[in-house]
């Protein structure tokens, strides 16, 4: 067992599950989307992004690209959440919440692609 691969797989799966946990539910209802879960998803996605920097293979480049997309979309979602909560006079409206959840959904799609790549890489691994 390679500890580096375990840590890498752990963060990729944790990033996807945290993002899924935030994404699921009525997209206009702020009560079902926990801001701390969004924050955790951003942090874990950034950790997964950093872990992907060392891989110089072609599949590693695709892993890095998917992680960049997920991180950027989650950061954008967090910025919209912060704007709606602390700057906007209207507060966290249904329109803001729908935008936040939509950005999180885009990041979730990138996370799913990353998990599929991880599974494909694991299945194609040959012991030599």
C-alpha positions, 0 to 999 in steps of 0.5 A: 500500500502506498500512503501517498496514494491513500492520502491523495484518494482520501482528499479527492473523495472527501472533496467530492462528498463535501461538495455533494453534501452542500449541493443537495437540496432545494437550490433556493432554500438557504436553510438546507445549504450549510455555509460551513460545509461550503467552507470545508469543501473549498478548503479540502478542494484546495488541499486536493489541488496542491496534492495534484501538483507533483504528478507529471503524467497525462492523467495527472494533468487532467486531475490538476485541470479538474481540481482547478475548475472545482476550486475556482467554482467553489471560490466563486460560490464562496465569494457570492455567498459572502457578498450576499451575506455581508455586502448586499442590502437584499441579503441572501435571497433565493437568486443569490442562493441559486447562483451559489448552488449552481456554482457548487454543482459545476464544481461537483461535476469536476469532482465527479470527473476527478473521482472517475479518473482516480478509479480508472487510474486505480483499475489500470494499475498493474503490479510489476 
